[in-house]
Amino acid sequence: MTATLISLVSIFIGILGASITGLCCKKYSFGFTGNTIAGVFGSVFLNKSFGRLGFNPKHIIELGNINLTLFTINTIVSFLGGLLAVMLITMIKDKMNKNQS
């Protein structure tokens, strides 16, 4: 498994987190396209922000083998990135709609 494949899996997990959040809580749903975009950006942003702690794709395959602990942390952070992105966008949308009223 290469670092690029691990990055793509992380992005997919972020999309999954945003989509599951939208399905479970209709308040946080922006449709398929909106949740997908939020999941991609949330996952990438959170992984880039916290990946410097040592669980970025390069460190996961550093010795030629996959470090499952780091990969698990990476997927959890990706999922949370998608979830938090949808929630943040909903908060911003609600705030903007409240200011217009």
CNS distance restraints for C-alpha pairs under 8 A (distance, minus, plus):
assign (resid   1 and name CA) (resid   5 and name CA) 6.30 0.50 0.50
assign (resid   1 and name CA) (resid   6 and name CA) 7.04 0.50 0.50
assign (resid   1 and name CA) (resid  61 and name CA) 7.77 0.50 0.50
assign (resid   1 and name CA) (resid  66 and name CA) 7.64 0.50 0.50
assign (resid   2 and name CA) (resid   6 and name CA) 6.39 0.50 0.50
assign (resid   2 and name CA) (resid  61 and name CA) 7.26 0.50 0.50
assign (resid   3 and name CA) (resid   7 and name CA) 6.18 0.50 0.50
assign (resid   3 and name CA) (resid  57 and name CA) 4.86 0.50 0.50
assign (resid   3 and name CA) (resid  58 and name CA) 5.71 0.50 0.50
assign (resid   3 and name CA) (resid  60 and name CA) 7.85 0.50 0.50
assign (resid   3 and name CA) (resid  61 and name CA) 6.95 0.50 0.50
assign (resid   4 and name CA) (resid   8 and name CA) 6.28 0.50 0.50
assign (resid   4 and name CA) (resid  57 and name CA) 7.57 0.50 0.50
assign (resid   5 and name CA) (resid   9 and name CA) 6.18 0.50 0.50
assign (resid   6 and name CA) (resid  10 and name CA) 6.14 0.50 0.50
assign (resid   6 and name CA) (resid  57 and name CA) 5.90 0.50 0.50
assign (resid   7 and name CA) (resid  11 and name CA) 6.28 0.50 0.50
assign (resid   7 and name CA) (resid  57 and name CA) 6.38 0.50 0.50
assign (resid   8 and name CA) (resid  12 and name CA) 6.19 0.50 0.50
assign (resid   9 and name CA) (resid  13 and name CA) 6.17 0.50 0.50
assign (resid  10 and name CA) (resid  14 and name CA) 6.30 0.50 0.50
assign (resid  10 and name CA) (resid  43 and name CA) 7.04 0.50 0.50
assign (resid  10 and name CA) (resid  74 and name CA) 6.97 0.50 0.50
assign (resid  10 and name CA) (resid  75 and name CA) 5.78 0.50 0.50
assign (resid  10 and name CA) (resid  78 and name CA) 5.64 0.50 0.50
assign (resid  11 and name CA) (resid  15 and name CA) 6.32 0.50 0.50
assign (resid  11 and name CA) (resid  39 and name CA) 7.37 0.50 0.50
assign (resid  11 and name CA) (resid  40 and name CA) 5.56 0.50 0.50
assign (resid  11 and name CA) (resid  43 and name CA) 5.83 0.50 0.50
assign (resid  11 and name CA) (resid  44 and name CA) 6.71 0.50 0.50
assign (resid  11 and name CA) (resid  78 and name CA) 6.80 0.50 0.50
assign (resid  12 and name CA) (resid  16 and name CA) 6.16 0.50 0.50
assign (resid  12 and name CA) (resid  40 and name CA) 7.52 0.50 0.50
assign (resid  13 and name CA) (resid  17 and name CA) 6.16 0.50 0.50
assign (resid  13 and name CA) (resid  43 and name CA) 7.84 0.50 0.50
assign (resid  13 and name CA) (resid  75 and name CA) 6.43 0.50 0.50
assign (resid  13 and name CA) (resid  78 and name CA) 5.90 0.50 0.50
assign (resid  13 and name CA) (resid  79 and name CA) 5.46 0.50 0.50
assign (resid  13 and name CA) (resid  82 and name CA) 7.92 0.50 0.50
assign (resid  14 and name CA) (resid  18 and name CA) 6.30 0.50 0.50
assign (resid  14 and name CA) (resid  39 and name CA) 4.68 0.50 0.50
assign (resid  14 and name CA) (resid  40 and name CA) 5.95 0.50 0.50
assign (resid  14 and name CA) (resid  42 and name CA) 6.89 0.50 0.50
assign (resid  14 and name CA) (resid  43 and name CA) 4.80 0.50 0.50
assign (resid  14 and name CA) (resid  78 and name CA) 4.74 0.50 0.50
assign (resid  14 and name CA) (resid  79 and name CA) 4.57 0.50 0.50
assign (resid  14 and name CA) (resid  80 and name CA) 7.20 0.50 0.50
assign (resid  14 and name CA) (resid  81 and name CA) 6.11 0.50 0.50
assign (resid  14 and name CA) (resid  82 and name CA) 4.40 0.50 0.50
assign (resid  14 and name CA) (resid  83 and name CA) 7.49 0.50 0.50
assign (resid  15 and name CA) (resid  19 and name CA) 6.07 0.50 0.50
assign (resid  15 and name CA) (resid  35 and name CA) 6.99 0.50 0.50
assign (resid  15 and name CA) (resid  36 and name CA) 5.19 0.50 0.50
assign (resid  15 and name CA) (resid  37 and name CA) 7.62 0.50 0.50
assign (resid  15 and name CA) (resid  38 and name CA) 7.43 0.50 0.50
assign (resid  15 and name CA) (resid  39 and name CA) 4.06 0.50 0.50
assign (resid  15 and name CA) (resid  40 and name CA) 5.78 0.50 0.50
assign (resid  15 and name CA) (resid  43 and name CA) 7.68 0.50 0.50
assign (resid  15 and name CA) (resid  79 and name CA) 7.64 0.50 0.50
assign (resid  15 and name CA) (resid  82 and name CA) 5.99 0.50 0.50
assign (resid  16 and name CA) (resid  20 and name CA) 6.00 0.50 0.50
assign (resid  16 and name CA) (resid  39 and name CA) 7.21 0.50 0.50
assign (resid  16 and name CA) (resid  79 and name CA) 6.97 0.50 0.50
assign (resid  16 and name CA) (resid  82 and name CA) 7.42 0.50 0.50
assign (resid  17 and name CA) (resid  21 and name CA) 6.15 0.50 0.50
assign (resid  17 and name CA) (resid  39 and name CA) 6.75 0.50 0.50
assign (resid  17 and name CA) (resid  78 and name CA) 7.76 0.50 0.50
assign (resid  17 and name CA) (resid  79 and name CA) 4.63 0.50 0.50
assign (resid  17 and name CA) (resid  80 and name CA) 6.68 0.50 0.50
assign (resid  17 and name CA) (resid  81 and name CA) 7.66 0.50 0.50
assign (resid  17 and name CA) (resid  82 and name CA) 5.00 0.50 0.50
assign (resid  17 and name CA) (resid  83 and name CA) 5.21 0.50 0.50
assign (resid  18 and name CA) (resid  22 and name CA) 6.24 0.50 0.50
assign (resid  18 and name CA) (resid  35 and name CA) 5.44 0.50 0.50
assign (resid  18 and name CA) (resid  36 and name CA) 6.85 0.50 0.50
assign (resid  18 and name CA) (resid  38 and name CA) 6.75 0.50 0.50
assign (resid  18 and name CA) (resid  39 and name CA) 4.97 0.50 0.50
assign (resid  18 and name CA) (resid  79 and name CA) 7.55 0.50 0.50
assign (resid  18 and name CA) (resid  82 and name CA) 4.49 0.50 0.50
assign (resid  18 and name CA) (resid  83 and name CA) 4.79 0.50 0.50
assign (resid  18 and name CA) (resid  84 and name CA) 7.96 0.50 0.50
assign (resid  18 and name CA) (resid  85 and name CA) 7.44 0.50 0.50
assign (resid  18 and name CA) (resid  86 and name CA) 6.06 0.50 0.50
assign (resid  19 and name CA) (resid  23 and name CA) 6.15 0.50 0.50
assign (resid  19 and name CA) (resid  29 and name CA) 7.84 0.50 0.50
assign (resid  19 and name CA) (resid  32 and name CA) 7.23 0.50 0.50
assign (resid  19 and name CA) (resid  35 and name CA) 5.65 0.50 0.50
assign (resid  19 and name CA) (resid  36 and name CA) 6.95 0.50 0.50
assign (resid  19 and name CA) (resid  39 and name CA) 7.61 0.50 0.50
assign (resid  20 and name CA) (resid  24 and name CA) 6.02 0.50 0.50
assign (resid  21 and name CA) (resid  25 and name CA) 5.90 0.50 0.50
assign (resid  21 and name CA) (resid  28 and name CA) 6.69 0.50 0.50
assign (resid  21 and name CA) (resid  29 and name CA) 7.41 0.50 0.50
assign (resid  21 and name CA) (resid  83 and name CA) 6.06 0.50 0.50
assign (resid  21 and name CA) (resid  86 and name CA) 7.61 0.50 0.50
assign (resid  22 and name CA) (resid  26 and name CA) 5.64 0.50 0.50
assign (resid  22 and name CA) (resid  27 and name CA) 7.35 0.50 0.50
assign (resid  22 and name CA) (resid  28 and name CA) 5.05 0.50 0.50
assign (resid  22 and name CA) (resid  29 and name CA) 4.03 0.50 0.50
assign (resid  22 and name CA) (resid  30 and name CA) 7.12 0.50 0.50
assign (resid  22 and name CA) (resid  31 and name CA) 7.68 0.50 0.50
assign (resid  22 and name CA) (resid  35 and name CA) 7.06 0.50 0.50
assign (resid  22 and name CA) (resid  86 and name CA) 7.82 0.50 0.50
assign (resid  23 and name CA) (resid  29 and name CA) 6.87 0.50 0.50
assign (resid  25 and name CA) (resid  29 and name CA) 7.00 0.50 0.50
assign (resid  27 and name CA) (resid  90 and name CA) 7.85 0.50 0.50
assign (resid  28 and name CA) (resid  86 and name CA) 6.21 0.50 0.50
assign (resid  28 and name CA) (resid  87 and name CA) 6.26 0.50 0.50
assign (resid  28 and name CA) (resid  90 and name CA) 6.08 0.50 0.50
assign (resid  29 and name CA) (resid  34 and name CA) 7.90 0.50 0.50
assign (resid  29 and name CA) (resid  35 and name CA) 6.80 0.50 0.50
assign (resid  29 and name CA) (resid  86 and name CA) 7.72 0.50 0.50
assign (resid  30 and name CA) (resid  34 and name CA) 4.80 0.50 0.50
assign (resid  30 and name CA) (resid  35 and name CA) 5.57 0.50 0.50
assign (resid  31 and name CA) (resid  35 and name CA) 6.03 0.50 0.50
assign (resid  32 and name CA) (resid  36 and name CA) 6.05 0.50 0.50
assign (resid  33 and name CA) (resid  37 and name CA) 6.23 0.50 0.50
assign (resid  34 and name CA) (resid  38 and name CA) 6.15 0.50 0.50
assign (resid  35 and name CA) (resid  39 and name CA) 5.91 0.50 0.50
assign (resid  35 and name CA) (resid  86 and name CA) 6.78 0.50 0.50
assign (resid  36 and name CA) (resid  40 and name CA) 6.21 0.50 0.50
assign (resid  37 and name CA) (resid  41 and name CA) 6.29 0.50 0.50
assign (resid  38 and name CA) (resid  42 and name CA) 5.79 0.50 0.50
assign (resid  38 and name CA) (resid  82 and name CA) 6.29 0.50 0.50
assign (resid  38 and name CA) (resid  85 and name CA) 5.64 0.50 0.50
assign (resid  38 and name CA) (resid  86 and name CA) 5.86 0.50 0.50
assign (resid  38 and name CA) (resid  89 and name CA) 7.99 0.50 0.50
assign (resid  39 and name CA) (resid  43 and name CA) 5.82 0.50 0.50
assign (resid  39 and name CA) (resid  81 and name CA) 6.94 0.50 0.50
assign (resid  39 and name CA) (resid  82 and name CA) 3.94 0.50 0.50
assign (resid  39 and name CA) (resid  83 and name CA) 7.17 0.50 0.50
assign (resid  39 and name CA) (resid  85 and name CA) 6.64 0.50 0.50
assign (resid  39 and name CA) (resid  86 and name CA) 7.30 0.50 0.50
assign (resid  40 and name CA) (resid  44 and name CA) 6.14 0.50 0.50
assign (resid  40 and name CA) (resid  82 and name CA) 6.88 0.50 0.50
assign (resid  41 and name CA) (resid  45 and name CA) 5.89 0.50 0.50
assign (resid  41 and name CA) (resid  82 and name CA) 7.53 0.50 0.50
assign (resid  41 and name CA) (resid  85 and name CA) 7.52 0.50 0.50
assign (resid  42 and name CA) (resid  46 and name CA) 6.05 0.50 0.50
assign (resid  42 and name CA) (resid  78 and name CA) 7.59 0.50 0.50
assign (resid  42 and name CA) (resid  81 and name CA) 4.41 0.50 0.50
assign (resid  42 and name CA) (resid  82 and name CA) 4.76 0.50 0.50
assign (resid  42 and name CA) (resid  83 and name CA) 7.68 0.50 0.50
assign (resid  42 and name CA) (resid  84 and name CA) 6.98 0.50 0.50
assign (resid  42 and name CA) (resid  85 and name CA) 4.89 0.50 0.50
assign (resid  43 and name CA) (resid  47 and name CA) 5.96 0.50 0.50
assign (resid  43 and name CA) (resid  77 and name CA) 7.34 0.50 0.50
assign (resid  43 and name CA) (resid  78 and name CA) 4.53 0.50 0.50
assign (resid  43 and name CA) (resid  79 and name CA) 6.87 0.50 0.50
assign (resid  43 and name CA) (resid  80 and name CA) 7.49 0.50 0.50
assign (resid  43 and name CA) (resid  81 and name CA) 4.39 0.50 0.50
assign (resid  43 and name CA) (resid  82 and name CA) 5.32 0.50 0.50
assign (resid  44 and name CA) (resid  48 and name CA) 5.93 0.50 0.50
assign (resid  44 and name CA) (resid  78 and name CA) 7.41 0.50 0.50
assign (resid  44 and name CA) (resid  81 and name CA) 7.61 0.50 0.50
assign (resid  45 and name CA) (resid  49 and name CA) 6.03 0.50 0.50
assign (resid  45 and name CA) (resid  81 and name CA) 7.31 0.50 0.50
assign (resid  46 and name CA) (resid  50 and name CA) 6.01 0.50 0.50
assign (resid  46 and name CA) (resid  51 and name CA) 7.76 0.50 0.50
assign (resid  46 and name CA) (resid  77 and name CA) 6.76 0.50 0.50
assign (resid  46 and name CA) (resid  78 and name CA) 6.89 0.50 0.50
assign (resid  46 and name CA) (resid  81 and name CA) 5.43 0.50 0.50
assign (resid  47 and name CA) (resid  51 and name CA) 5.03 0.50 0.50
assign (resid  47 and name CA) (resid  56 and name CA) 7.13 0.50 0.50
assign (resid  47 and name CA) (resid  74 and name CA) 7.14 0.50 0.50
assign (resid  47 and name CA) (resid  77 and name CA) 6.49 0.50 0.50
assign (resid  47 and name CA) (resid  78 and name CA) 6.35 0.50 0.50
assign (resid  47 and name CA) (resid  81 and name CA) 7.66 0.50 0.50
assign (resid  48 and name CA) (resid  52 and name CA) 7.08 0.50 0.50
assign (resid  48 and name CA) (resid  56 and name CA) 7.74 0.50 0.50
assign (resid  50 and name CA) (resid  55 and name CA) 7.97 0.50 0.50
assign (resid  51 and name CA) (resid  55 and name CA) 5.19 0.50 0.50
assign (resid  51 and name CA) (resid  56 and name CA) 4.61 0.50 0.50
assign (resid  51 and name CA) (resid  74 and name CA) 7.83 0.50 0.50
assign (resid  52 and name CA) (resid  56 and name CA) 6.79 0.50 0.50
assign (resid  54 and name CA) (resid  59 and name CA) 6.15 0.50 0.50
assign (resid  54 and name CA) (resid  70 and name CA) 7.69 0.50 0.50
assign (resid  55 and name CA) (resid  59 and name CA) 5.92 0.50 0.50
assign (resid  55 and name CA) (resid  60 and name CA) 6.14 0.50 0.50
assign (resid  55 and name CA) (resid  70 and name CA) 5.02 0.50 0.50
assign (resid  55 and name CA) (resid  71 and name CA) 6.94 0.50 0.50
assign (resid  55 and name CA) (resid  73 and name CA) 6.86 0.50 0.50
assign (resid  55 and name CA) (resid  74 and name CA) 5.94 0.50 0.50
assign (resid  56 and name CA) (resid  60 and name CA) 6.36 0.50 0.50
assign (resid  56 and name CA) (resid  70 and name CA) 7.90 0.50 0.50
assign (resid  56 and name CA) (resid  74 and name CA) 6.94 0.50 0.50
assign (resid  57 and name CA) (resid  61 and name CA) 6.60 0.50 0.50
assign (resid  57 and name CA) (resid  71 and name CA) 7.91 0.50 0.50
assign (resid  58 and name CA) (resid  62 and name CA) 5.86 0.50 0.50
assign (resid  59 and name CA) (resid  70 and name CA) 7.96 0.50 0.50
assign (resid  60 and name CA) (resid  65 and name CA) 7.91 0.50 0.50
assign (resid  60 and name CA) (resid  66 and name CA) 5.71 0.50 0.50
assign (resid  60 and name CA) (resid  67 and name CA) 5.20 0.50 0.50
assign (resid  60 and name CA) (resid  68 and name CA) 7.69 0.50 0.50
assign (resid  60 and name CA) (resid  70 and name CA) 5.83 0.50 0.50
assign (resid  60 and name CA) (resid  71 and name CA) 6.20 0.50 0.50
assign (resid  61 and name CA) (resid  65 and name CA) 5.46 0.50 0.50
assign (resid  61 and name CA) (resid  66 and name CA) 4.94 0.50 0.50
assign (resid  61 and name CA) (resid  67 and name CA) 6.53 0.50 0.50
assign (resid  62 and name CA) (resid  66 and name CA) 7.92 0.50 0.50
assign (resid  66 and name CA) (resid  71 and name CA) 7.52 0.50 0.50
assign (resid  67 and name CA) (resid  71 and name CA) 6.21 0.50 0.50
assign (resid  68 and name CA) (resid  72 and name CA) 5.96 0.50 0.50
assign (resid  69 and name CA) (resid  73 and name CA) 6.34 0.50 0.50
assign (resid  70 and name CA) (resid  74 and name CA) 6.08 0.50 0.50
assign (resid  71 and name CA) (resid  75 and name CA) 6.25 0.50 0.50
assign (resid  72 and name CA) (resid  76 and name CA) 6.22 0.50 0.50
assign (resid  73 and name CA) (resid  77 and name CA) 6.14 0.50 0.50
assign (resid  74 and name CA) (resid  78 and name CA) 6.13 0.50 0.50
assign (resid  75 and name CA) (resid  79 and name CA) 6.12 0.50 0.50
assign (resid  76 and name CA) (resid  80 and name CA) 6.18 0.50 0.50
assign (resid  77 and name CA) (resid  81 and name CA) 5.97 0.50 0.50
assign (resid  78 and name CA) (resid  82 and name CA) 6.43 0.50 0.50
assign (resid  79 and name CA) (resid  83 and name CA) 6.30 0.50 0.50
assign (resid  80 and name CA) (resid  84 and name CA) 5.87 0.50 0.50
assign (resid  81 and name CA) (resid  85 and name CA) 5.98 0.50 0.50
assign (resid  82 and name CA) (resid  86 and name CA) 6.44 0.50 0.50
assign (resid  83 and name CA) (resid  87 and name CA) 6.46 0.50 0.50
assign (resid  84 and name CA) (resid  88 and name CA) 5.96 0.50 0.50
assign (resid  85 and name CA) (resid  89 and name CA) 6.08 0.50 0.50
assign (resid  86 and name CA) (resid  90 and name CA) 6.17 0.50 0.50
assign (resid  87 and name CA) (resid  91 and name CA) 6.25 0.50 0.50
assign (resid  88 and name CA) (resid  92 and name CA) 6.22 0.50 0.50
assign (resid  89 and name CA) (resid  93 and name CA) 6.05 0.50 0.50
assign (resid  90 and name CA) (resid  94 and name CA) 6.08 0.50 0.50
assign (resid  91 and name CA) (resid  95 and name CA) 6.11 0.50 0.50
assign (resid  92 and name CA) (resid  96 and name CA) 6.16 0.50 0.50
assign (resid  93 and name CA) (resid  97 and name CA) 6.17 0.50 0.50
assign (resid  94 and name CA) (resid  98 and name CA) 6.06 0.50 0.50
assign (resid  95 and name CA) (resid  99 and name CA) 6.30 0.50 0.50
assign (resid  96 and name CA) (resid 100 and name CA) 6.45 0.50 0.50
assign (resid  97 and name CA) (resid 101 and name CA) 6.59 0.50 0.50
